[in-house]
Amino acid sequence: MKIHKDNDIGLDAYIVDAVFTPRASVKKQRSVYSDLHPQQLLATCIDALIDRNMLQNPGRHPDYLIAGCVSQANDQGANIARNAVLLSGLELDVPAASLDMCCGSGLESINMAVARVASGIDQLTLAGGVESMSRVKMGADGGGMDGGSEPLRRKWLQMPQGASADYLAHKHGIKRNELDQFGLHSQLKAASCITDDGDCFDPVHALVELDGQVLLKADNHVRPNADLAAMAALHPAFQVYKTDFFDYPESVHTAGTSSGIADGAGLALVASAAGMRRAGLIPRARVLGVQSLGSNPLSMLDGVADCCRLLLQKLDLEVDDIDLWEINEAFAVVPLIAQRSLGIDPARLNIAGGAISRGHPLGATGAILVASMLALLEREQKRLGCIVLCVAGGQSVAMILERTVYNRREGASLKLKGRARNVGRKSNKADIA
Ligand SMILES: CC(C)(COP(=O)(O)OP(=O)(O)OC[C@H]1O[C@@H](n2cnc3c(N)ncnc32)[C@H](O)[C@@H]1OP(=O)(O)O)[C@@H](O)C(=O)NCCC(=O)NCCS
């Protein structure tokens, strides 16, 4: 693969804005979105971006919409992206496509939008994802892990994700107690961000209303009172797969160390410099680079570190140049392996919790992480953020963002330090002037 050593590493692609619906657990008393069609969750995000960015104004008309969705069956079938466009305040001439890259769907959709605007095909593109796991259960598309393909199964016998996570913990020597500690910290970090005054993600929330009532103001999967002893007593969740598939000694992931089943949607407005000029919009972040990478489908969630390494190498960045990391907590073992393999400072990792505490509405999570990263970079006044998700089938998808020099709130340039000064050298000011 060709590695670009170019100094001007930023792409001609900017995140103008991004939002997500607070995530709702599917557990009965907390499943506040279960009466809503999943199209409504995505349309809420579309309408929020229309309002926040006045997309009805001349020159601000989006060219395209791409939405990730994993279980594309029943309510989520029939190209949910297009049906959400029709339900929203967008004009009828906005075309839309639904994309399935398993848990990477939301981020891959944004990465595809990045490619569309950077190539000049579009100037303003909406991209993100949606999943209503209360209405369309995981696996509802009937494909299982491999589409039920015997020829493929003879070549690659793919484990269910939970079993793969247990296998990886064994492979990397990660013990149950370390996983429990990680799960606990996910809860504590999330809980510390959610107070009576709101959530650190309030600035990027698209609130869902029904009959004029806001259904949820912050992610409700979080367990603020989590404690290690109760977590240590939980039964392994994926024991059932162990004997059927692979012979690893122990099932170690539990409900406390696996991503939560949840409903939600997220969406970003992605633009090229020409798009921002046309629309008169100011970006919140520049996309420095994006990466997708295939890895071994047996240890299917194990490719995250390699995917990040490849992207960092292309951008001539070091791990320590990244101020904040969002590594999807599909299972505790995934961010733990990546953190250790890359040598990430734990204080920079998933600082507001993640999918274990906040929930993982599969097709939406990548987009939710992009919106979360914007909010966190702005709150922490940091510059570079990396978002990465593991993907079933042995894949990973990543993005590195740079908070823009011209920030909505600050309106002034950031003081850049050290070797990172040349990153994204071509200033946004020059681009959008
Ligand atoms: C792990 C999994 C099977 C658990 O599902 P579940 O049983 O419906 O989960 P629950 O939230 O009901 O938790 C089960 C029990 O553990 C308890 N629990 C969960 N987290 C806890 C914590 N941190 N501390 C203490 N108890 C906890 C719950 O209270 C519940 O107890 P109860 O049965 O007495 O009410 C499910 O979350 C899952 O499949 N996650 C992974 C999804 C996935 O594969 N996504 C794709 C990733 S690649």
The ligand as an ORCA input file, in Angstrom:
! r2SCAN-3c Opt
* xyz 0 1
  C     -24.217     -9.373     27.017
  C     -25.696     -9.379     26.669
  C     -26.099    -10.745     26.113
  C     -26.472     -9.083     27.966
  O     -27.818     -8.936     27.616
  P     -28.938     -8.906     28.774
  O     -28.887    -10.168     29.539
  O     -30.215     -8.529     28.125
  O     -28.376     -7.686     29.635
  P     -28.954     -7.037     30.926
  O     -28.734     -5.578     30.822
  O     -30.358     -7.517     31.202
  O     -28.014     -7.597     32.039
  C     -28.127     -8.923     32.498
  C     -28.051     -8.909     34.014
  O     -26.773     -8.378     34.373
  C     -26.965     -7.288     35.244
  N     -25.921     -6.297     34.961
  C     -25.606     -5.785     33.756
  N     -24.578     -4.927     33.882
  C     -24.253     -4.901     35.199
  C     -23.268     -4.204     35.948
  N     -22.413     -3.357     35.404
  N     -23.218     -4.422     37.282
  C     -24.085     -5.278     37.877
  N     -25.034     -5.977     37.215
  C     -25.102     -5.772     35.880
  C     -28.354     -6.770     34.947
  O     -28.912     -6.073     36.032
  C     -29.104     -8.013     34.650
  O     -29.470     -8.611     35.880
  P     -30.945     -9.205     36.088
  O     -31.064    -10.308     35.060
  O     -30.935     -9.651     37.498
  O     -31.860     -8.052     35.811
  C     -26.039     -8.276     25.627
  O     -25.830     -7.018     26.197
  C     -25.205     -8.421     24.374
  O     -25.396     -9.328     23.584
  N     -24.261     -7.475     24.142
  C     -23.398     -7.514     22.974
  C     -24.115     -7.018     21.753
  C     -23.276     -7.224     20.512
  O     -22.847     -8.317     20.208
  N     -23.060     -6.148     19.768
  C     -22.201     -6.199     18.635
  C     -20.812     -5.948     19.103
  S     -19.573     -6.408     17.923
*
